[in-house]
């Protein structure tokens, strides 16, 4: 039996725990001891029973009062504590306290760059797994999220070099040599992309190790389709200023719609629910819904977008943050959906909704890519992932310096 610590420190919503929960169960079923150090303990009970793992609070840096509009992944690292040696040292001390408490054989980081940084300083084998957004290409500088800003390479590189000074100061304090590039600071012993190449937020990436998405399709209540004879739409949305406009359009479009809106106000829920629109704030089991859906309407979170793609269901994307905007551009580029920004909803949502429902080329292209992955087996992927995690310490001891290990396939 080995001891594995699974870490999640950045980002919100359910997508991160949705990936860690099936991995936790699979590791537990393989006879291992598992601890989860997560950003938000309040939602963990919706995915796992306390008997399945040790629950720990992940060290999280208190964000500054100002909020960045990140131009690259370097800005996300800076805002989460990497740009200041005192804040970064606090994170390292927090992680090292958890490592001393739990004594993991391997740290598995899911959007937890500070856990990767701290594990390297502690000499603990570390596997980093996530979607493309949270694992940008290992290059200097990192690619810019917002090309319309027309930032020069020198501007991006200058910020990274300033941040690198802070990181190298912390590394020096712990007896480690300096890094030359920023990406090296969060480079794990092994990096795996839990997506398919078509849904990589960085389509120009070369050499990524893609293992496919880890989904959580069976957690939640079974929600029946409402009445009606129209096409079936599944909407997964969060409360945002234009939510009422979207619910209006879904109610009036003549389709059968299931809308899952965590945190929706009950008055709003009652106002928009109707004979052809079922609204719930509870987690819904996605597998039975996606097998019958004709369209998914969402903010373009990676988990649901990849689940829809594998089910052959097109997406209407309404992004509210830069990660979602990047994925919206991707699905439009490969032809599996259409996007609309929130500020265009009032004038164009009904038009875009009808266009997406009627576009047979989008449906055909989505089903074409789904057929490519028809043999994808998440259980087999989990089994291979577990073997890789189990063998990582030995693989590190035996590997040639400077090379990453490949996943056991």
N, C-alpha and C positions, 0 to 999 in steps of 0.2 A: 504494500500500500504506500502510495506517495501522497504528498500534501501539496495542493495547488491553490494558489490565490488568484482569483479572477477580479480584475479591477476595472472600474468605470468612474471617470472623474469629470468629464466635460459633456455639455449638451443636455437636452431635456427630453421629455416625452417618453414613450414606451419602447422605442426601437432598440435601444441598447440592452435593456433587460430582456427584451424579446429574443435576442441572440444568446445572452448569457444563460437564460433559464434552461433551454434544452441541452446546452453543453454541461451545465451543472448536473443535471439528472443523468446524463450519459456517463460522466466521470464517476458519479456516485454509484451507478449501476456496475461500473467496472471495478469497484472495490476501493476507490480512492477517497481521501478526505478533502473536502472543498470548503473554502471560505470565499465569500464575496465581499469586497470592499467597494461600496457603491456611493455615488453622489447623493442619491435620494432613497433613503431607507423606507420612506412612507409608502412607496408604491411597490416595494419588493414582495409584500404579502400577496399581491394579485397574481404573481407568477410562481412563487415557490413557497412551500411549507417550511417552517423553521427547522424541521427535522432533516431537511435535505442538505443544509449547509450551515456554516457559521456566518452570521451576518455582522458586518463591520462598516463603520462610517469611513468613507474615503476622505483623506485630507483634501480640502478644497480651499483655494485662496479666496479671500474676500475681494470681490471685484472693486475697482476704483469707481468713484462716483460718475465719471464720464464713461460713455460707451463708445467703443470703436465701431466704425463701419469698415470691417476688415477688407484690406486690399489683397492680402495673401495669407497663407497659413501662419506666416511669421507674426502677423497681427494677433491671431488667436493665441499663439504661444505667449506673446507679450502681455495680453490682457489677462491671461490665466496665471501670471506670476513669473514667467521666465525672463522678463526684462529687468528684474530687480534682484540683486543677489540676496538681500534679506528675505524677500518674499519666497524666492526659490528655495533658500536654505530651510525656511519654515516648512515648506512642502516636503522636502527631503527628510527632515527630522520626523515629520508625521508618518511618512511611509516607512521609514526605518523602525519607528516604534511598532507599527503593525507587523513588519517582518520579524522583529524580535519576539513579538507576542505569538505569532502563528508559525514561524519557521517554515516557510514554503520551500518546496524543491524547485518550483517553477512559478513565475508570475506571468499570467496571461492578461494582457492589457487591451481593453476595448475602449477607444477614445479616452485614454489615460496617459498622456505623454509624460506627466510628472512621475507616474509609477514606473515608466520605462527608464527615465533619467535616474531615479532613485535606485532601481534594481541594478543598473549598471554600476553605480557607485558601490553597492553592497556585494557585487559579484554573484548575484542570483540570476540564473538563466531566465531569459524573458522572451516571450512570444508576443508579437503585436499583431492583432487582427482587427480589421475594420473595413468599411466601405472605402471607395477611392477618396472621398472628400477628406476624411480624417487621416489618410496616409498619402500625402502628396508625393509626387516623384522626387527621388533623392537627387536634387540638383540645387545649384546656387546661382541666383536666388530662386526661391520657390516661385512657381507660376502665379501671375496676377489673376485674382478672381474677377476683377472689374476692368476689362480691357478698355472700356470707354473713358477711363480716367487718364489713359495714355501716359502712365508712369514710366519713366526711363529705367532701364536696368540698373543704372547707378543709384537711383533713389531706393529701389527695393534692396539692393545689395548693401547700401549704407546702413539701413535700418537693421539688417541681419547682423552686420559686423558689430554694431553697438550692442545688440542683444547677446551676441556670442561672448563679448567681454564679461558680461555678468555671469553667464553660464560657466565660462572657464574659471572665473574666480571661485565659484562654488566647487568645481571639480578640483581645483588646486587645494582648497581647504580640506578636501577629503583624500588628498594624496594621489590625484590622478592628473595625467598630462592634459594639455589643452587640445581642443578640437580646432580644425582648420575651417570647417563649414558648419553652418547652423543645423543642417539636417542630421549631422552625425550625433548631435546631442540627444535626439529622440530615436535613434536607430537601434532596434532591438536585435537579438541574436537571430531571429527569424521573423519575417514579415509576410503575412498572408492577407489577401484581399477577399473579403466575404461578399463577392458580387460576381457578375459575369462581365466580360470585356465591354459589351455593348452599353452597360450602365455605369461604367467608370466615369467619375466626374472629370477626369483628366484624360480625354480620348487620345491624346498624343503620347501617353505613357508607353515606355518600352520595357519589356522584361518583367512585368508584374506577375506574381504568382496568384492566380485566381482559383479559388476553391468553390465558388458558388455561394449564394446567399444562405444564411441560417435564419429560418423563418419560424414563427410561432403561430401557426395557422389554426390550431385547435383549441387554444385557450379562450374562454369566454362563453357567453350564452348563445344559444341558437336563436337567431332572429328570423322569423318567417317573412317572406315577401308579401307586401300588401296586395290588395286587389288591383284589377285593371288588366288591360290587354296590350299595353305598350311595351317598349323595350325596358329592360331592367338595368337600373343604375345603382351602383353602390357608391356612396359618398362618405369619406372619412375626413372630417374637418375639425379645426379648433376654433374656439370663439375668437373672432377678429372683427374689425369694424364693419366689413362688408358681408358678414355672415347672413344677415337677413335678406340681402339681395340674392344670394345664392340659393337660399331655401325657398324664396319666392319663385325663382326660376325653375327649381326642381319640382315644386308643387304644381306649377302651371304648364309644364312641358308635355304632359300626357303620358309620361312613363311611370313605371312602378319604381319607387325609390326607397332604399334603406339608407338612412343617414345616421352615422355614429358620430356624435359630437361630445367628447369628454369635457365636462365642465360647463355645459350649456345651461343657461338660466331656465328654470322650469316654465316661467311665463312665456319665454321665447319658444320653448319646445311645444307648449300647448297651442300657441298662436299659429304655428306653421304645420303642425301635424294634420294629416287629412287621410282620406280613404286610399290615396295612392302614394302617400309619403309617411313612412314610419321613422320616427326619430327616437334615438336612445342615447343616453350618456354612458351606458355600460359597455364594457369590452365585449365585442362580438367575435364568435368563431368565424374565421375568414374562409376556411376551406369550402364549406357548403355554399357560402355566398358567391365566391368567385367562380364556382363551377357553372353557375347559372347567369352571371352578370354579363351585360353587353358593354358596359362602360364603367370605369372607375373615375370618380371626381375626388381629387385630393390636393393637398399642399405639396405633393411630390416628395414625401418622405421616402427614403430608399427602400425600406422594408415592404411597404404596400406596393410601391411601383414595381419592384422586382417580383413580388408575388403575382401581381396582375399580369406582368409580361409572361411569366412561366405558365400562367393559366390561359394565355392568349387573349387577354382583355385589354383594349386600348385605354389610355389615360387622358383625362382633361385635367391639366395642371394649373393650380392657382398658388404660385409660390409666395411665401411671405418673408423669406430670408434668403441669403445668398446661396447657401448650400442647395436649397430647393430650386432656386433660379438656375443654377448650373445644371441640375438634372433635367429641368424643363427644357433647356436648350438642347440637351442630349437627346431626349425623346423626340423632339421635333426634328432634329438632324437625321435620326435613323428612321423616322416615319412611323412611330408607334403611338403618337398622341399629338395633342395641340395644347398650347399654353396660353393663358391670359393673366395679365398682372392685375392686382387688386384695384388699381386706379382706373382700369378699363371695364370693370364689371358692370357698372351702372349702364353704360352705353351699349355694351356688346355681349354680355354673358349669354343671353338667350340665343343670340345668333351663333356664337361659338359652340354652345351646347348642341344645337340642332345640326350644325356642320359636322361636329365630331361623331354624333350618332349616325349620320347618313353617309359618312366617308368610308366606302367599302375598301379603298386602298389602304387606309390606316388599319382597318380590321385584318385585312389579308396580310399586311406586313407584320403585324403583331403575332398573328398565328404562325407565320413562317418562322419567326425567331423562336417562338415557343416550341415548334416542332424540332428545331435544332437541339433543344434541351429537354426533349420529351423523356429521355432516360436519366435525367438528373434525379438522384436519390439522396435526399437530405440525410437519411439515416446512415447511408454508406459514407457520406462526407463527414459526418460526426465521428464515425468509427475510425476513419483515417486520421482525422484531426486529433483524436485521443491518442492514437499510436504515436503521432508526431510529438505531442506534448510529453508523453511518457518517455520518449527516447531523446528528448532535447538535451538533457544534461550530458548524456554519453556522446551525443553527436557533437556537442561543443568541445568536449575533451579531445575528440578524434579529428576534428575538422582542420583544414589548412587555414592559417591566419588570413584574415581579410575576406573570407568568402562566407556567404550566408548558406545555411542548410536549406535544402529543398524539402517540401512536404512529402511525406511518404505516400505515394499514390499507387 
